[in-house]
Amino acid sequence: MDKLIYLDNNATTKVDERVLEEMIPYLKEEYANPSSMYDFAKKSSNALKVARKQVQEFVGADNEKEIIFTSCGSESANTAIKGVLANNKTKRHIITTAVEHPCVLNLYRQYEKQGYKVDYIGVNANGELNIEELKEKITDETALVSVMWANNETGIIFPVEKIAEIVKEKNPQTVFYVDAVQAAGKIPMNVKNTKIDMIGISGHKFHAPKGVGALYVKSGTIISPLINGGHQERGRRAGTENVPYIVGLGKAAELAKDSLDYESKEVKRLRDKLEQGIIKNIFNARLNTAPTNRVPNTTNIGFQYIEGELILLHLSDIGICASSGSACTSGSLEPSHVLRAMGIPFTALHGSIRFSLSRFTKEEEIDYVIEKMPQIIEKLNRISPYQDELEALRNLK
Amino acid sequence: MWDYSEKVMDHYRNPRNVGKIDNADAVGEAGSLACGDSLKLYLKIDNGIVTDAKFQTFGCGSAVASSSILTEMIIGKPIEEVRKITNKDIADQLDGLPPEKMHCSVMGHEALEDALKNYFNDEMEFNMSETQDKLICQCFDVHESQILEAIETNKLKTVEDVTNYTKAGGACGKCKSTIKNIIDEYWAKQDEDKPKLTQTQKILKINSVIENQISPELQKDGGDIELVDIEDNKVYVKLRGKCSGCKNSHMTLKVFVEQTLQEAVSKQIEVIEVQ
């Protein structure tokens, strides 16, 4: 394949060259274990400190002791959730959302089997969370509230700072965990000014390599470790530190923080151009979310009466990478739980495509997609059995 | 990323016979928009021969490929021949489909069956009328007859297989235990239909299946098998030649040797490797 237009940055991102450069010495000559006593270990032990500082500044934490390095977003979530619940066994009520990432949802399903009561808060047709419902559900028995900062499929931002206030007002003992995997690098985070207790992030979503993540735990929040063993990460995550990848995470965090302005202006401009270009030129395309309150890089568009995997396969043939909430691509037989929770009509649900940009996305790439999309959709429309319905939509536009 | 065959890719990229036949002699439908895939098949039938076929499909790459190749398989063929086409034939013509996508071939077959039913307008031709055909999976609207047909045509053994072929049980999962019962009953009945063997007859039969069916297949790959002992339904074997020490030998035993013996002798057979 010659052309590659990568618009699936919510799935993973390309490693920034500058990140890789920082990492290489620690994969080669600077291989010392940072816990060792000799001088040779100083550089790797220092590198950890620098990275911790970079991540601290990235999430806006008060001090670097609040940062725990992990292997991925799922480990961050597991450490936070299991760590809190193991430490507070008498309270067995959890509140989360119906649209959380599967890595979190599947964990809560396990807790339900163990007898926990879990409330899943729904969203409206725009993808926005029902905060009133969440507020009502909080009781003295609520051990944990867990809400994602931004949704991976729709890009919708949940007002976690405000939710934190609500949670603490109703029950100061309740711990509030925020899955920030899709917010990190896209919108500013400043946890020290909020009542959020913990957030989880994943490096490969903001141009660090796969295999490294972090968890912010506010001072005073106590968690039991997921991985027991040595004293690393102040006893909260045993295992020799993955120095090169942690260095990469730190550098990526620094670069992402510096790019926030570019994200909010330039990436957003390109996203909006793509979105409007598609919706204007294709009569059976519809925006699946509200146009506002979204991270700047994501758009989710439903193509009515055609199926998502077929669209992705045709896009892939001309070098365009995107993803779909359709059942056929997920390996399960059900379409996206996020789009279903929003009540997206069946006519568009199976034909929903997510484009997610990054700071490396170029204008000519967006122009190419806008140019090619109508031809592909026209071809697929002709195969659809719903010709009368498509005709009605065409006349409407 | 699905592992689609070249043929599947060719057919979703360049689908054959797309469209509608306005004065079709038979129209068949399968699936639904809500379920994520649906298919309309139009047939022109002249003197008992399918002279033209067209399709319209809402679905993924393999659904379009299954529909497209089905039209090629039936154009120019006498109805009697077309009626014999199974979902397995459709998948085979495409050089196979990923297991999770087998339901696309089933949908093609269902639309064909629906079209023929509508052509003959004679429900008696088909073994089960809608009224006594129990609805098993409410999420995907799958009936008992569809599940039984998939089990029979494709020799399905597990609930996961049935989900891959029919989608039944793939959403809320409530009907999984019912599906399990349907599978167990079907295979128990297959066993009953076989003549009851005495222990001696069973030993002779196992021996003959190993010698005549299993061993020649393994020899083709430079391996072989030796029967060591039989105890009730437990068959102890040793793998020889290239099979011994091969890292896929467990698969060979469970998938090939055990299934062959189960089909030929009894479903109860368990194959155990001795070193």
HADDOCK unambig.tbl for C-alpha pairs under 7 A between the chains (distance, minus, plus):
assign (segid A and resid 305 and name CA) (segid B and resid 58 and name CA) 6.97 0.50 0.50
assign (segid A and resid 306 and name CA) (segid B and resid 58 and name CA) 5.74 0.50 0.50
assign (segid A and resid 306 and name CA) (segid B and resid 59 and name CA) 6.99 0.50 0.50
assign (segid A and resid 307 and name CA) (segid B and resid 58 and name CA) 6.18 0.50 0.50
assign (segid A and resid 307 and name CA) (segid B and resid 59 and name CA) 5.16 0.50 0.50
assign (segid A and resid 307 and name CA) (segid B and resid 60 and name CA) 5.98 0.50 0.50
assign (segid A and resid 309 and name CA) (segid B and resid 60 and name CA) 5.17 0.50 0.50
assign (segid A and resid 309 and name CA) (segid B and resid 61 and name CA) 6.67 0.50 0.50
assign (segid A and resid 310 and name CA) (segid B and resid 60 and name CA) 4.84 0.50 0.50
assign (segid A and resid 310 and name CA) (segid B and resid 61 and name CA) 5.10 0.50 0.50
assign (segid A and resid 328 and name CA) (segid B and resid 60 and name CA) 6.39 0.50 0.50
assign (segid A and resid 332 and name CA) (segid B and resid 170 and name CA) 6.98 0.50 0.50
assign (segid A and resid 333 and name CA) (segid B and resid 167 and name CA) 6.93 0.50 0.50
assign (segid A and resid 333 and name CA) (segid B and resid 170 and name CA) 5.49 0.50 0.50
assign (segid A and resid 333 and name CA) (segid B and resid 171 and name CA) 6.38 0.50 0.50
assign (segid A and resid 334 and name CA) (segid B and resid 171 and name CA) 5.89 0.50 0.50
assign (segid A and resid 346 and name CA) (segid B and resid 33 and name CA) 6.72 0.50 0.50
assign (segid A and resid 346 and name CA) (segid B and resid 34 and name CA) 5.41 0.50 0.50
assign (segid A and resid 347 and name CA) (segid B and resid 33 and name CA) 6.83 0.50 0.50
assign (segid A and resid 350 and name CA) (segid B and resid 36 and name CA) 5.94 0.50 0.50
assign (segid A and resid 383 and name CA) (segid B and resid 18 and name CA) 6.09 0.50 0.50
assign (segid A and resid 383 and name CA) (segid B and resid 19 and name CA) 6.78 0.50 0.50
assign (segid A and resid 383 and name CA) (segid B and resid 56 and name CA) 5.08 0.50 0.50
assign (segid A and resid 383 and name CA) (segid B and resid 57 and name CA) 5.76 0.50 0.50
assign (segid A and resid 384 and name CA) (segid B and resid 56 and name CA) 5.30 0.50 0.50
assign (segid A and resid 384 and name CA) (segid B and resid 57 and name CA) 5.16 0.50 0.50
assign (segid A and resid 384 and name CA) (segid B and resid 58 and name CA) 5.12 0.50 0.50
assign (segid A and resid 385 and name CA) (segid B and resid 39 and name CA) 6.77 0.50 0.50
assign (segid A and resid 385 and name CA) (segid B and resid 40 and name CA) 6.36 0.50 0.50
assign (segid A and resid 385 and name CA) (segid B and resid 56 and name CA) 4.63 0.50 0.50
assign (segid A and resid 385 and name CA) (segid B and resid 57 and name CA) 5.56 0.50 0.50
assign (segid A and resid 385 and name CA) (segid B and resid 58 and name CA) 6.28 0.50 0.50
